[in-house]
Amino acid sequence: MAAAFLSGEEVEEEGDADDKKKRQTRGGKGQMKAKKKQAVEQKVCLSRAPRGKKKSLTVVTGLRTFDIDLKVASKFFGTRFACGSSVTGDDEIVIQGDVKDDLWDVIIDKYPEIDEDLIEDLGDQKRS
C-alpha cells in the first residue's frame, strides 16, 4: 500500500468509497440535507398587555407562520399608528399603545394571505 502511494497510484479500499461521498473534501459546506418544514397552525394572535396604570401594549404573535418579515411589519405598524414598535422574541411584535382594534383591519388590508378567520383576539394578558 505504501509503495502504491509513493508511485502515485490510487488505491481504494472498501470503506474509502463510502467515506468520500459523505465527508466534505475541500471548501464549501458540503451537501446539506434539506430540513422538512413541520405543519404549523397558521394563526395570528392579538393581545393587550397593561404597562403601568394607564398605558398599555399591543402584542402580535404568529405573523412568522405566514412568512412575513417581522422587522418590516414592525416598521410598518410603527409608522401607521405613529408609535413605537419592536420585534421581541422570535415571533412577537410589541406595539406601544392600545391599537388592537385598528390593527385587526390593518393586518387584513396589508396582508391578503391572512384571512379574517385566522386572527384571534386573546384579550388582556400579562406579558411574560
DSSP file (Angstrom, degrees, kcal/mol; ACC not computed):
  #  RESIDUE AA STRUCTURE BP1 BP2  ACC     N-H-->O    O-->H-N    N-H-->O    O-->H-N    TCO  KAPPA ALPHA  PHI   PSI    X-CA   Y-CA   Z-CA
    1    1 A M     >        0   0    0      0, 0.0     4,-1.9     0, 0.0     5,-0.1   0.000 360.0 360.0 360.0 -43.8    0.0    0.0    0.0
    2    2 A A  H  >  +     0   0    0      1,-0.2     4,-2.2     2,-0.2     5,-0.2   0.871 360.0  52.3 -64.5 -36.5    2.8    2.4    0.9
    3    3 A A  H  > S+     0   0    0      1,-0.2     4,-1.8     2,-0.2    -1,-0.2   0.893 108.6  50.2 -66.4 -39.1    4.5    1.6   -2.4
    4    4 A A  H  >>S+     0   0    0      1,-0.2     5,-1.5     2,-0.2     4,-0.7   0.864 109.9  51.5 -66.6 -35.4    1.4    2.3   -4.3
    5    5 A F  H ><5S+     0   0    0     -4,-1.9     3,-0.7     1,-0.2    -2,-0.2   0.916 110.3  47.6 -67.1 -43.4    1.0    5.6   -2.5
    6    6 A L  H 3<5S+     0   0    0     -4,-2.2    -2,-0.2     1,-0.2    -1,-0.2   0.819 109.3  53.6 -68.6 -30.6    4.6    6.7   -3.4
    7    7 A S  H 3<5S-     0   0    0     -4,-1.8    -1,-0.2    -5,-0.2    -2,-0.2   0.618 115.4-113.8 -82.0 -10.7    4.2    5.8   -7.0
    8    8 A G  T <<5 +     0   0    0     -4,-0.7    -3,-0.2    -3,-0.7     2,-0.1   0.461  67.4 141.1  96.5   0.8    1.1    7.9   -7.4
    9    9 A E      < -     0   0    0     -5,-1.5     2,-0.6    -6,-0.2    -1,-0.3  -0.476  52.8-120.5 -76.7 149.3   -1.4    5.1   -8.0
   10   10 A E        -     0   0    0     -2,-0.1     2,-0.5     2,-0.0    -1,-0.1  -0.787  26.3-169.8 -91.6 127.7   -4.8    5.3   -6.4
   11   11 A V        -     0   0    0     -2,-0.6     2,-0.5   -10,-0.1    -6,-0.0  -0.977   4.6-163.8-117.3 126.0   -5.7    2.5   -4.1
   12   12 A E        -     0   0    0     -2,-0.5     2,-0.2     4,-0.0    -2,-0.0  -0.931   1.0-161.1-115.2 127.6   -9.3    2.3   -3.0
   13   13 A E     >  -     0   0    0     -2,-0.5     4,-1.1     1,-0.1     3,-0.1  -0.532  34.8-104.5 -96.0 170.5  -10.4    0.3    0.0
   14   14 A E  H  > S+     0   0    0      1,-0.2     4,-0.7    -2,-0.2     3,-0.4   0.922 120.1  42.8 -62.2 -46.3  -14.0   -0.7    0.6
   15   15 A G  H  > S+     0   0    0      1,-0.2     4,-1.7     2,-0.2    -1,-0.2   0.731 103.6  69.0 -73.4 -23.3  -14.7    1.8    3.4
   16   16 A D  H  > S+     0   0    0      1,-0.2     4,-2.0     2,-0.2    -1,-0.2   0.878  92.9  55.5 -65.3 -40.1  -12.9    4.6    1.5
   17   17 A A  H  X S+     0   0    0     -4,-1.1     4,-1.1    -3,-0.4    -1,-0.2   0.894 110.2  45.3 -63.6 -40.5  -15.5    4.9   -1.3
   18   18 A D  H  X S+     0   0    0     -4,-0.7     4,-1.6     1,-0.2    -1,-0.2   0.880 110.7  53.7 -70.3 -37.4  -18.4    5.5    1.1
   19   19 A D  H  X S+     0   0    0     -4,-1.7     4,-2.6     1,-0.2    -2,-0.2   0.864 103.4  56.8 -66.1 -35.8  -16.4    8.0    3.2
   20   20 A K  H  < S+     0   0    0     -4,-2.0    -1,-0.2     1,-0.2    -2,-0.2   0.879 107.4  48.6 -62.9 -38.2  -15.6   10.1    0.2
   21   21 A K  H  < S+     0   0    0     -4,-1.1    -1,-0.2    -5,-0.2    -2,-0.2   0.889 118.1  38.7 -69.9 -39.0  -19.3   10.5   -0.6
   22   22 A K  H  < S+     0   0    0     -4,-1.6    -2,-0.2     2,-0.1     9,-0.2   0.875 104.7  71.5 -82.5 -39.3  -20.3   11.5    2.9
   23   23 A R  S  < S-     0   0    0     -4,-2.6     2,-0.4    -5,-0.2     7,-0.1  -0.461  84.7-111.7 -86.1 151.4  -17.4   13.7    4.0
   24   24 A Q        -     0   0    0      1,-0.2     3,-0.1    -2,-0.2    -1,-0.1  -0.638  29.9-170.6 -75.1 131.7  -16.6   17.2    2.8
   25   25 A T        -     0   0    0     -2,-0.4     2,-0.4     1,-0.3    -1,-0.2   0.917  61.4  -3.3 -94.5 -52.7  -13.4   17.1    0.8
   26   26 A R  S    S-     0   0    0      1,-0.3    -1,-0.3     0, 0.0     4,-0.1  -0.977 103.2 -37.6-146.6 130.1  -12.4   20.7    0.1
   27   27 A G  S    S+     0   0    0     -2,-0.4    -1,-0.3    -3,-0.1     3,-0.2   0.296  90.0  67.1  54.3 177.5  -14.0   24.1    1.0
   28   28 A G  S    S-     0   0    0      1,-0.2     3,-0.1    -3,-0.1    -1,-0.1   0.012  94.8 -78.4  66.7-175.0  -17.7   24.8    0.9
   29   29 A K        -     0   0    0      1,-0.3    -1,-0.2    -3,-0.1     2,-0.1   0.491  59.7-132.6-100.7  -6.6  -20.4   23.4    3.1
   30   30 A G        -     0   0    0     -3,-0.2     2,-0.7    -4,-0.1    -1,-0.3  -0.357  56.0 -33.6  78.1-170.6  -20.7   20.1    1.5
   31   31 A Q        -     0   0    0     -9,-0.2     2,-0.4    -3,-0.1    -1,-0.0  -0.776  64.8-157.0 -89.9 117.8  -24.2   18.8    0.8
   32   32 A M        -     0   0    0     -2,-0.7     2,-0.3     1,-0.0    -2,-0.1  -0.750  17.6-121.7 -93.4 138.6  -26.6   19.9    3.4
   33   33 A K        -     0   0    0     -2,-0.4     2,-0.3     1,-0.1    -1,-0.0  -0.608  30.3-113.8 -77.9 138.0  -29.8   18.0    3.9
   34   34 A A        -     0   0    0     -2,-0.3     2,-0.3     1,-0.1    -1,-0.1  -0.536  28.7-126.6 -72.7 132.9  -33.0   20.0    3.4
   35   35 A K        -     0   0    0     -2,-0.3     2,-0.4     1,-0.1    -1,-0.1  -0.622  20.4-124.8 -81.3 138.2  -34.9   20.4    6.6
   36   36 A K        -     0   0    0     -2,-0.3     2,-0.4     1,-0.0    -1,-0.1  -0.666  21.7-125.7 -82.9 134.4  -38.5   19.4    6.4
   37   37 A K        -     0   0    0     -2,-0.4     2,-0.2     1,-0.0    -1,-0.0  -0.649  22.8-131.3 -80.2 131.9  -41.0   22.1    7.5
   38   38 A Q        -     0   0    0     -2,-0.4     2,-1.1     1,-0.1    -1,-0.0  -0.555  27.2-103.3 -80.5 147.5  -43.3   21.0   10.2
   39   39 A A        -     0   0    0     -2,-0.2     2,-0.4     3,-0.0    -1,-0.1  -0.599  47.8-173.5 -72.9 103.7  -47.0   21.6    9.6
   40   40 A V        -     0   0    0     -2,-1.1     2,-0.3    25,-0.1    -3,-0.0  -0.829  30.0-110.2-103.3 138.3  -47.5   24.6   11.9
   41   41 A E        -     0   0    0     -2,-0.4     2,-0.8     1,-0.1    24,-0.1  -0.516  30.8-135.2 -67.9 124.6  -51.0   26.0   12.6
   42   42 A Q        +     0   0    0     -2,-0.3     2,-0.3    23,-0.1    -1,-0.1  -0.739  47.4 137.7 -88.0 112.2  -51.2   29.4   10.9
   43   43 A K        -     0   0    0     -2,-0.8     2,-0.5    19,-0.3    76,-0.2  -0.969  42.3-144.3-156.0 136.9  -52.9   31.8   13.3
   44   44 A V  E     -a  119   0A   0     74,-2.6    76,-3.3    -2,-0.3     2,-0.5  -0.908  18.6-159.1-103.7 128.7  -52.2   35.4   14.2
   45   45 A C  E     -aB 120  61A   0     16,-2.9    16,-2.4    -2,-0.5     2,-0.4  -0.930   4.9-166.8-113.1 129.7  -52.9   36.3   17.9
   46   46 A L  E     +aB 121  60A   0     74,-2.9    76,-3.1    -2,-0.5    77,-0.5  -0.943  16.4 164.2-112.4 133.5  -53.6   39.9   19.1
   47   47 A S  E     -aB 123  59A   0     12,-2.1    12,-3.1    -2,-0.4     2,-0.4  -0.971  30.2-131.9-145.0 161.5  -53.5   40.7   22.8
   48   48 A R  E     -aB 124  58A   0     75,-2.5    77,-2.9    -2,-0.3    10,-0.2  -0.953  18.6-166.9-116.2 133.0  -53.3   43.8   25.0
   49   49 A A  E     - B   0  57A   0      8,-2.8     8,-3.0    -2,-0.4    77,-0.2  -0.975  21.4-123.1-121.3 130.6  -50.8   43.9   27.9
   50   50 A P  E     - B   0  56A   0      0, 0.0     2,-0.3     0, 0.0    77,-0.3  -0.395  19.9-168.4 -71.2 149.0  -51.0   46.6   30.7
   51   51 A R  E  >  - B   0  55A   0      4,-2.8     4,-0.7     1,-0.1     2,-0.2  -0.779  62.5 -40.8-138.6  89.6  -48.0   48.7   31.3
   52   52 A G  T  4 S-     0   0    0     -2,-0.3    -1,-0.1     1,-0.2     0, 0.0  -0.601 100.8 -46.2  85.8-153.5  -48.4   50.7   34.5
   53   53 A K  T  4 S+     0   0    0     -2,-0.2    -1,-0.2    -3,-0.1    -2,-0.0   0.939 132.0  10.8 -85.0 -50.0  -51.7   52.2   35.4
   54   54 A K  T  4 S+     0   0    0     -3,-0.2     2,-0.2    -4,-0.1    -2,-0.1   0.616 109.9  81.8-108.2 -14.5  -52.9   54.0   32.2
   55   55 A K  E  <  -B   51   0A   0     -4,-0.7    -4,-2.8    42,-0.1     2,-0.3  -0.556  52.5-178.7 -96.7 157.9  -50.6   52.8   29.5
   56   56 A S  E     -B   50   0A   0     -6,-0.3    41,-2.4    -2,-0.2     2,-0.3  -0.957  17.9-136.8-149.0 166.8  -50.7   49.5   27.5
   57   57 A L  E     -BC  49  96A   0     -8,-3.0    -8,-2.8    -2,-0.3     2,-0.5  -0.911  12.7-139.3-122.6 151.1  -49.0   47.5   24.8
   58   58 A T  E     -BC  48  95A   0     37,-3.1    37,-3.1    -2,-0.3     2,-0.5  -0.965  19.2-158.5-110.2 127.5  -50.4   45.6   21.9
   59   59 A V  E     -BC  47  94A   0    -12,-3.1   -12,-2.1    -2,-0.5     2,-0.5  -0.920   6.0-168.5-112.5 127.3  -48.7   42.2   21.3
   60   60 A V  E     +BC  46  93A   0     33,-2.9    33,-2.7    -2,-0.5     2,-0.3  -0.963  11.8 172.4-115.2 124.9  -48.9   40.5   17.9
   61   61 A T  E     +BC  45  92A   0    -16,-2.4   -16,-2.9    -2,-0.5    31,-0.2  -0.944  51.0  43.1-128.6 154.1  -47.8   36.9   17.5
   62   62 A G    >   +     0   0    0     29,-0.8     3,-0.7    -2,-0.3     4,-0.3   0.432  66.2 117.0  98.8   0.7  -48.0   34.4   14.7
   63   63 A L  G > > +     0   0    0      1,-0.2     3,-1.4    28,-0.2     5,-1.2   0.808  69.5  65.6 -70.2 -26.5  -47.0   36.5   11.7
   64   64 A R  G > 5S+     0   0    0      1,-0.3     3,-1.9     3,-0.2    -1,-0.2   0.799  88.4  66.8 -65.8 -27.9  -43.9   34.4   11.0
   65   65 A T  G < 5S+     0   0    0     -3,-0.7    -1,-0.3     1,-0.3    -2,-0.2   0.710 100.1  51.4 -66.8 -17.6  -46.1   31.4   10.2
   66   66 A F  G < 5S-     0   0    0     -3,-1.4    -1,-0.3    -4,-0.3    -2,-0.2   0.197 120.7-110.5 -99.1  13.9  -47.2   33.4    7.1
   67   67 A D  T < 5 +     0   0    0     -3,-1.9     2,-0.5     1,-0.2    -3,-0.2   0.881  65.0 154.7  57.6  43.1  -43.6   34.1    6.0
   68   68 A I      < -     0   0    0     -5,-1.2     2,-0.5    43,-0.0    -1,-0.2  -0.873  50.3-117.9-100.5 131.4  -43.9   37.8    6.9
   69   69 A D     >  -     0   0    0     -2,-0.5     4,-2.2     1,-0.2     5,-0.2  -0.560  22.0-155.5 -69.5 117.7  -40.7   39.6    7.7
   70   70 A L  H  > S+     0   0    0     -2,-0.5     4,-2.6     1,-0.2     5,-0.2   0.842  89.0  55.2 -68.0 -34.0  -41.3   40.8   11.3
   71   71 A K  H  > S+     0   0    0      2,-0.2     4,-2.0     1,-0.2    -1,-0.2   0.915 111.2  44.2 -66.7 -41.5  -38.8   43.7   11.1
   72   72 A V  H  > S+     0   0    0      2,-0.2     4,-2.2     1,-0.2    -2,-0.2   0.904 114.7  49.4 -68.1 -41.7  -40.6   45.2    8.1
   73   73 A A  H  X S+     0   0    0     -4,-2.2     4,-2.6     2,-0.2    -2,-0.2   0.897 109.8  51.7 -65.0 -39.6  -44.0   44.6    9.6
   74   74 A S  H  X S+     0   0    0     -4,-2.6     4,-2.3     1,-0.2    -1,-0.2   0.913 109.9  48.9 -62.9 -43.4  -42.9   46.2   12.9
   75   75 A K  H  X S+     0   0    0     -4,-2.0     4,-2.0     1,-0.2    -1,-0.2   0.900 111.5  50.3 -62.4 -41.4  -41.7   49.3   11.0
   76   76 A F  H  X S+     0   0    0     -4,-2.2     4,-2.5     2,-0.2    -2,-0.2   0.926 111.0  47.8 -63.6 -45.5  -45.0   49.5    9.1
   77   77 A F  H  X S+     0   0    0     -4,-2.6     4,-2.4     1,-0.2    -2,-0.2   0.889 110.3  53.1 -63.8 -39.0  -47.1   49.3   12.3
   78   78 A G  H  X>S+     0   0    0     -4,-2.3     5,-1.8     1,-0.2     4,-0.6   0.903 114.3  40.5 -63.7 -41.6  -44.9   51.9   14.0
   79   79 A T  H  <5S+     0   0    0     -4,-2.0    -2,-0.2     3,-0.2    -1,-0.2   0.857 114.8  52.8 -75.3 -34.4  -45.4   54.4   11.1
   80   80 A R  H  <5S+     0   0    0     -4,-2.5    -2,-0.2     1,-0.2    -1,-0.2   0.902 120.6  30.9 -67.4 -41.9  -49.1   53.6   10.6
   81   81 A F  H  <5S-     0   0    0     -4,-2.4    -1,-0.2    -5,-0.2    -2,-0.2   0.382 103.7-125.0-100.1   3.7  -50.0   54.1   14.3
   82   82 A A  T  <5S+     0   0    0     -4,-0.6     2,-0.3     1,-0.2    -3,-0.2   0.937  74.4 101.9  52.3  53.9  -47.4   56.8   15.0
   83   83 A C  S   <S-     0   0    0     -5,-1.8     2,-0.2    -6,-0.2    -1,-0.2  -0.899  79.8 -73.6-150.5 176.8  -46.0   54.9   17.9
   84   84 A G        +     0   0    0     -2,-0.3    12,-2.9    -3,-0.1     2,-0.3  -0.576  46.3 177.0 -79.9 142.9  -43.1   52.7   18.9
   85   85 A S  E     +D   95   0A   0     -2,-0.2     2,-0.3    10,-0.2    10,-0.2  -0.990   1.2 171.7-147.4 137.1  -43.0   49.2   17.6
   86   86 A S  E     -D   94   0A   0      8,-2.4     8,-2.9    -2,-0.3     2,-0.6  -0.978  33.8-115.4-146.8 158.4  -40.3   46.5   18.1
   87   87 A V  E     +D   93   0A   0     -2,-0.3     2,-0.4     6,-0.2     6,-0.2  -0.845  35.1 178.5 -93.5 122.7  -39.7   42.8   17.5
   88   88 A T        -     0   0    0      4,-2.4     4,-0.4    -2,-0.6     3,-0.3  -0.986  52.0  -5.3-125.1 137.2  -39.2   40.9   20.7
   89   89 A G  S    S-     0   0    0     -2,-0.4     3,-0.3     1,-0.2    -2,-0.0  -0.273 103.2 -62.2  74.6-168.7  -38.6   37.1   20.8
   90   90 A D  S    S+     0   0    0      1,-0.2    -1,-0.2    -3,-0.0   -20,-0.1   0.673 130.3  15.7 -92.9 -17.2  -38.7   35.0   17.7
   91   91 A D  S    S+     0   0    0     -3,-0.3   -29,-0.8   -28,-0.1     2,-0.4  -0.219 101.5  99.4-149.3  53.5  -42.3   35.6   16.7
   92   92 A E  E     -C   61   0A   0     -4,-0.4    -4,-2.4    -3,-0.3     2,-0.4  -0.988  42.7-167.1-147.0 132.3  -43.6   38.6   18.6
   93   93 A I  E     -CD  60  87A   0    -33,-2.7   -33,-2.9    -2,-0.4     2,-0.5  -0.979  11.4-157.0-117.4 130.5  -44.1   42.2   17.8
   94   94 A V  E     -CD  59  86A   0     -8,-2.9    -8,-2.4    -2,-0.4     2,-0.4  -0.936   7.9-169.5-110.2 124.3  -44.8   44.7   20.6
   95   95 A I  E     -CD  58  85A   0    -37,-3.1   -37,-3.1    -2,-0.5     2,-0.4  -0.946  23.9-123.3-114.2 131.0  -46.6   48.0   19.7
   96   96 A Q  E    S+C   57   0A   0    -12,-2.9   -39,-0.2    -2,-0.4     2,-0.1  -0.588  76.7  24.7 -76.6 127.9  -46.9   50.8   22.2
   97   97 A G  S    S-     0   0    0    -41,-2.4     2,-1.2    -2,-0.4    -2,-0.1  -0.239 100.2 -68.7 106.1 163.9  -50.5   51.8   22.9
   98   98 A D        +     0   0    0      1,-0.2     3,-0.1    -2,-0.1     4,-0.1  -0.735  69.4 139.2 -92.8  89.7  -53.8   50.1   22.6
   99   99 A V     >  +     0   0    0     -2,-1.2     4,-2.7    -4,-0.2     5,-0.2   0.047  26.2 119.2-117.7  22.6  -54.2   49.7   18.8
  100  100 A K  H  > S+     0   0    0      1,-0.2     4,-1.5     2,-0.2    -1,-0.1   0.889  75.0  47.9 -60.1 -43.3  -55.7   46.2   18.8
  101  101 A D  H  > S+     0   0    0      1,-0.2     4,-0.9     2,-0.2    -1,-0.2   0.912 116.7  42.2 -67.1 -42.5  -59.0   47.2   17.2
  102  102 A D  H  > S+     0   0    0      1,-0.2     4,-2.0     2,-0.2     3,-0.3   0.855 109.1  60.0 -70.1 -34.8  -57.3   49.2   14.4
  103  103 A L  H  X S+     0   0    0     -4,-2.7     4,-2.6     1,-0.2     5,-0.2   0.841  95.4  63.1 -63.8 -34.0  -54.6   46.6   13.9
  104  104 A W  H  X S+     0   0    0     -4,-1.5     4,-1.4     1,-0.2    -1,-0.2   0.936 109.2  39.5 -54.8 -50.0  -57.2   43.9   13.1
  105  105 A D  H  X S+     0   0    0     -4,-0.9     4,-2.1    -3,-0.3    -1,-0.2   0.869 113.7  54.4 -70.3 -37.4  -58.3   45.9   10.0
  106  106 A V  H  X S+     0   0    0     -4,-2.0     4,-2.9     1,-0.2     5,-0.3   0.901 106.5  51.0 -65.9 -41.2  -54.7   46.9    9.0
  107  107 A I  H  X S+     0   0    0     -4,-2.6     4,-2.3     1,-0.2     7,-0.2   0.911 111.0  48.5 -63.5 -41.8  -53.5   43.3    9.0
  108  108 A I  H  < S+     0   0    0     -4,-1.4    -1,-0.2    -5,-0.2    -2,-0.2   0.896 116.4  43.1 -65.9 -39.7  -56.3   42.2    6.7
  109  109 A D  H  < S+     0   0    0     -4,-2.1    -2,-0.2     1,-0.1    -1,-0.2   0.916 119.4  41.4 -71.3 -43.7  -55.7   45.1    4.3
  110  110 A K  H  < S+     0   0    0     -4,-2.9    -2,-0.2     1,-0.2    -3,-0.2   0.877 121.6  37.8 -75.2 -39.1  -51.9   44.9    4.3
  111  111 A Y    ><  -     0   0    0     -4,-2.3     3,-1.5    -5,-0.3    -1,-0.2  -0.851  61.6-178.5-119.4  94.5  -51.6   41.1    4.1
  112  112 A P  T 3  S+     0   0    0      0, 0.0    -1,-0.1     0, 0.0    -2,-0.1   0.707  78.7  69.1 -67.5 -18.9  -54.3   39.5    1.9
  113  113 A E  T 3  S+     0   0    0    -47,-0.1     2,-0.7     1,-0.1    -5,-0.1   0.679  84.9  80.8 -73.0 -15.0  -52.9   35.9    2.7
  114  114 A I  S <  S-     0   0    0     -3,-1.5     2,-0.1    -7,-0.2    -3,-0.1  -0.833  76.5-150.2 -94.5 114.4  -54.2   36.3    6.3
  115  115 A D    >   -     0   0    0     -2,-0.7     3,-1.3     1,-0.1     4,-0.3  -0.454  22.7-117.1 -80.6 155.3  -57.9   35.6    6.4
  116  116 A E  G >  S+     0   0    0      1,-0.3     3,-1.1     2,-0.2    -1,-0.1   0.810 115.0  59.4 -62.5 -29.7  -60.1   37.3    9.0
  117  117 A D  G 3  S+     0   0    0      1,-0.2    -1,-0.3     3,-0.0    -3,-0.0   0.697  97.5  60.8 -71.9 -18.8  -60.9   33.9   10.5
  118  118 A L  G <  S+     0   0    0     -3,-1.3   -74,-2.6   -75,-0.1     2,-0.5   0.444  85.9  89.0 -89.4  -0.5  -57.2   33.3   11.2
  119  119 A I  E <   -a   44   0A   0     -3,-1.1     2,-0.4    -4,-0.3   -74,-0.2  -0.868  61.0-166.6-100.9 126.8  -56.9   36.3   13.5
  120  120 A E  E     -a   45   0A   0    -76,-3.3   -74,-2.9    -2,-0.5     2,-0.7  -0.934  14.5-144.3-118.0 135.3  -57.6   35.6   17.2
  121  121 A D  E     -a   46   0A   0     -2,-0.4   -74,-0.2   -76,-0.2   -76,-0.1  -0.868  13.9-177.0 -97.7 115.0  -58.2   38.2   19.9
  122  122 A L  E     -     0   0A   0    -76,-3.1   -75,-0.2    -2,-0.7    -1,-0.1   0.512  28.9-146.4 -90.1  -5.4  -56.8   37.0   23.2
  123  123 A G  E     -a   47   0A   0    -77,-0.5   -75,-2.5     2,-0.0     2,-0.4  -0.440  55.1  -6.6  77.2-150.4  -58.0   40.0   25.2
  124  124 A D  E    S+a   48   0A   0    -77,-0.2     2,-0.3    -2,-0.1   -75,-0.2  -0.690  73.8 164.0 -85.1 129.2  -56.0   41.4   28.1
  125  125 A Q        -     0   0    0    -77,-2.9     2,-0.3    -2,-0.4    -2,-0.0  -0.982  37.6-112.6-141.9 153.2  -52.9   39.3   29.1
  126  126 A K        -     0   0    0     -2,-0.3     2,-0.3   -77,-0.2   -77,-0.1  -0.628  35.4-118.8 -81.0 144.3  -49.8   39.8   31.2
  127  127 A R              0   0    0     -2,-0.3    -1,-0.0   -77,-0.3   -79,-0.0  -0.634 360.0 360.0 -81.7 140.9  -46.5   39.8   29.3
  128  128 A S              0   0    0     -2,-0.3    -1,-0.1     0, 0.0    -2,-0.0   0.408 360.0 360.0-107.8 360.0  -44.1   37.1   30.3
